[in-house]
Amino acid sequence: MSLSDPLGDMLTRIRNGQIRKKESVSMPASRFRGNILDVLQREGFIRGFEKINSENNKNEFKIELKYMDGEPCIKKISRVSTPGRRVYSSIKSLPRHFDGLGISILSTSKGIMSDQEAREENVGGEILCKVF
């Protein structure tokens, strides 16, 4: 089965896993998803992730979700740019979410990075999702 929006599927799996208070969730692996998970781990929203080889020679990511005092670290995670409507932003017009407590994840010419890293590198790009 092919997915039309693999990033949306990944965000939904993380959101649903945290609603159900799961320790970890798994999903099909790709380099794109791995880069986004790397940003989430650097920013402290997930504990970590690992690439595992399941039966049928399909690679999967096992994502360890993070909780503080029984509450999920990710309060809100949503897709901004969709396959039908792409959202781009220059560095000057890049929004700040929840007074700087949340982050945006961008796809830039220098790779996938958080909005803070994009400001340091002075590059804009496609806003993939926002996390708080």
N, C-alpha and C positions, 0 to 999 in steps of 0.2 A: 504494500500500500504506500502510495506517495503522499506526502503532506504538502499542502500549498503554503503553509506558514509554519515552518519548523520552530522558529523562535517563539511564536505564540503558543505552540504546543508545550515547549519547555517551560515557559512562564506559568502556564496553567497547571502543569504537573507540580511545580514548586508550590504554587498557591494552594492547590488541593492537598498536597502532603502536609503543609503546615496547618491547614484547617483540621485535618485528622490527627495531628500531633505525632506524625511519623518521624522516626529517627533519620530515615534516608528515603530517597526516591531514585528510580532508575529511568533512563531514557536512552534512545539511540544516540550514538556518538557521532560528532562531526567536528571539524576544525573550527567552524564558525561558532558552534555552541560552546566548545572548549574555551575559546577566547572570551566569550561573555561570562562564563563561569569563573574564569581567571580574574576578571574585573570584580565580580561579586565577592570572591574570596579575599582579594586585596583590600576591598572596602569593608570587610568584616560582616557581610550579610549572610554568608554560609560558612560552615566549618571547613569544608574542603570537598574535593571530588576526586575520583579516580576512574581511570579507563579500564574496564574489564572486558575480557573476551568471553562471550557466552557461547552456548552451543550454536550451531549453524554458521560459525565464523563471523558473527555479527558483533561489532564492538558496541559497548554500552557505557554510559557514564553512571556511576553511583554517586549521588550527591548527598553529603551529610548536612542536614538542616541544623540551624543554630537557634537555640532558645535562651532567653534570659528570664529567670524566675518563672518558668513555665509558659511564658508568652513568646511568640515567634519574633525574631529579630526583624523580619520583613513584615511591616505593617500593611504596606500596599505595594503591589508590583503590577505595572500595566504597560501594554504595548502602545507606543506613540505612532511610529511609522509602520503602516501595514502594506501588504503587497498591492492593494488597490489605491493607496494614498500615501505617497512618500512625503516625509516631513524633513526638510533641511534647515539648518540654521548656521548663520555666521557666528563667529566667536563673540561679536559685540551684542548680538540679540539672543544669545543662549540663555534660557530661563534658569532661575534658581528655584528649587523645589523645597517647600517647607522651611524657608529661611536658612537654607544651606544644610539642613539635616539630611535631606534626601539627595539622591544623585540621578543624573541622566547618563545613559550609556550610549556612546556615539560610535558610528563607523566613520572613520576619517581616512585621509590619504596616508596617515602614519599608523594605521591599524585601529583596532577597537580599544576604546579607552573611556574612562569616566569623564564627566564634564570638568572636573577640577584638573585632571591631567591635560585635557584639551586646552584649557585656559593657559596652563603653563607652557604648552607647546605652541600656542597661538594658532590653532587650526580649528575650523568648523567642520561640519559634516552632517550626515543623516542621524537624526535622533531615533534610536531603536526602541528604547524603553525608559521608564522612570521607576525608581525604587525608593521607598521610604520605609 
